[in-house]
Amino acid sequence: MTITEQWVSNTSKDNYPVFRGLEDIRVSGKEIAKILGVSAPTYSKWRSGQGHIPAAKLVMLTLLLANWIDEMEAELELRTRISRDPQSEIALKALRRCLALQEDANNLLTQDEVRDGSRLFRKWWLAKMDGPPDTSTKQAVA
């Protein structure tokens, strides 16, 4: 068993900050499962630590979280021009912390695993850009 497999197999929801971040921005497990191309029960098992999450999918989750944080920051910047929103700023700070912790944990992954996850994200991103506009807005829990 590689160090990556050991790390992934010994983690649970609490050890994957990315799950906390996705939960905080209220992205449904069903929506994430669809994006990842897995069933909702499979995603649920990964979240609860009852199943082995492939490293490439973990990287993709991290990139999804980063993408949605960027979108939320841009939206907050527009709203802040009208009035300051301290609760959203606090929520974004917590989300950035989840992202930073997950990025640190992902440093244990191999270059191939990171590359595979990046390719998955890029495929999703390109499909998103070619598809209809996304009308859903991810909202942080304040």
C-alpha positions as CSV (number, residue, x, y, z in Angstrom):
1,M,0.0,0.0,0.0
2,T,1.4,3.4,-1.0
3,I,1.5,6.4,1.4
4,T,-1.3,7.9,-0.6
5,E,-3.5,4.8,-0.2
6,Q,-2.7,4.7,3.5
7,W,-3.6,8.4,4.0
8,V,-6.8,8.1,1.9
9,S,-7.9,4.9,3.7
10,N,-7.3,6.3,7.2
11,T,-9.4,9.4,6.6
12,S,-13.0,10.2,7.3
13,K,-15.3,13.2,6.7
14,D,-13.6,15.1,9.5
15,N,-10.2,14.5,8.0
16,Y,-11.2,15.8,4.6
17,P,-11.7,19.6,4.9
18,V,-13.0,19.7,1.4
19,F,-16.2,18.0,2.5
20,R,-16.8,20.5,5.2
21,G,-16.3,23.3,2.7
22,L,-18.7,21.8,0.3
23,E,-21.2,21.3,3.0
24,D,-20.8,24.9,4.2
25,I,-21.6,26.3,0.7
26,R,-24.6,24.0,0.6
27,V,-23.7,22.0,-2.5
28,S,-25.8,18.9,-2.3
29,G,-24.2,15.5,-2.3
30,K,-26.5,14.6,-5.2
31,E,-25.2,17.5,-7.3
32,I,-21.5,16.7,-6.5
33,A,-22.1,13.0,-7.2
34,K,-23.5,14.0,-10.6
35,I,-20.5,16.2,-11.3
36,L,-18.1,13.4,-10.3
37,G,-19.9,10.8,-12.3
38,V,-20.7,8.6,-9.3
39,S,-23.9,7.6,-7.5
40,A,-25.1,9.7,-4.5
41,P,-24.6,6.7,-2.2
42,T,-21.0,6.4,-3.3
43,Y,-20.4,10.0,-2.6
44,S,-22.1,9.7,0.8
45,K,-19.8,6.8,1.7
46,W,-16.8,8.9,0.8
47,R,-18.0,11.7,2.9
48,S,-18.7,9.5,5.9
49,G,-15.3,7.7,5.6
50,Q,-17.0,4.4,4.8
51,G,-15.6,4.2,1.3
52,H,-12.3,4.8,-0.4
53,I,-12.3,8.0,-2.5
54,P,-10.0,7.8,-5.5
55,A,-7.2,10.4,-5.2
56,A,-8.2,12.0,-8.6
57,K,-11.7,12.5,-7.3
58,L,-10.4,14.1,-4.2
59,V,-8.3,16.5,-6.3
60,M,-11.3,17.3,-8.4
61,L,-13.4,18.1,-5.2
62,T,-10.7,20.4,-4.0
63,L,-10.7,22.2,-7.4
64,L,-14.5,22.4,-7.4
65,L,-14.4,24.0,-3.9
66,A,-11.7,26.5,-5.1
67,N,-13.8,27.4,-8.1
68,W,-17.0,27.9,-6.1
69,I,-15.1,30.0,-3.5
70,D,-13.8,32.2,-6.4
71,E,-17.3,32.6,-7.7
72,M,-18.6,33.6,-4.2
73,E,-15.7,36.0,-3.7
74,A,-16.6,37.7,-7.0
75,E,-20.2,37.9,-6.0
76,L,-19.4,39.3,-2.6
77,E,-17.1,41.9,-4.2
78,L,-20.0,43.2,-6.3
79,R,-22.4,43.2,-3.3
80,T,-19.8,45.0,-1.1
81,R,-19.8,47.9,-3.5
82,I,-23.4,48.5,-2.3
83,S,-23.0,47.5,1.3
84,R,-20.5,45.5,3.4
85,D,-21.5,42.0,4.4
86,P,-19.4,40.9,7.5
87,Q,-21.2,37.5,7.8
88,S,-20.3,36.5,4.2
89,E,-16.7,37.7,4.7
90,I,-16.5,35.5,7.8
91,A,-18.0,32.5,6.0
92,L,-15.6,33.0,3.1
93,K,-12.6,33.1,5.5
94,A,-13.7,29.7,6.9
95,L,-14.1,28.3,3.4
96,R,-10.7,29.5,2.5
97,R,-9.3,27.7,5.6
98,C,-11.0,24.4,4.6
99,L,-9.5,24.8,1.1
100,A,-6.0,25.5,2.4
101,L,-6.1,22.5,4.8
102,Q,-7.3,20.2,1.9
103,E,-4.6,21.6,-0.4
104,D,-2.0,20.8,2.3
105,A,-3.3,17.3,2.6
106,N,-3.3,16.9,-1.2
107,N,0.5,17.4,-1.1
108,L,0.8,13.8,-0.2
109,L,-0.7,12.7,-3.5
110,T,1.4,11.8,-6.5
111,Q,1.9,14.0,-9.5
112,D,-0.1,11.5,-11.6
113,E,-3.0,11.6,-9.1
114,V,-3.0,15.4,-9.1
115,R,-2.8,15.5,-12.9
116,D,-5.7,13.0,-13.2
117,G,-7.9,15.1,-10.9
118,S,-6.9,18.3,-12.7
119,R,-8.0,16.7,-16.0
120,L,-11.3,15.7,-14.5
121,F,-11.9,19.2,-13.3
122,R,-10.9,20.7,-16.7
123,K,-13.3,18.4,-18.5
124,W,-16.1,19.5,-16.1
125,W,-15.1,23.2,-16.5
126,L,-15.1,23.0,-20.3
127,A,-18.5,21.2,-20.3
128,K,-19.9,23.9,-18.0
129,M,-18.6,26.6,-20.3
130,D,-20.2,25.0,-23.3
131,G,-23.5,24.3,-21.6
132,P,-26.4,26.5,-20.5
133,P,-25.6,29.2,-18.0
134,D,-25.5,28.1,-14.3
135,T,-28.4,29.8,-12.5
136,S,-27.6,28.3,-9.1
137,T,-25.6,30.4,-6.7
138,K,-23.7,28.7,-3.9
139,Q,-24.4,30.5,-0.6
140,A,-22.1,30.2,2.3
141,V,-23.4,29.4,5.7
142,A,-22.7,32.4,7.9
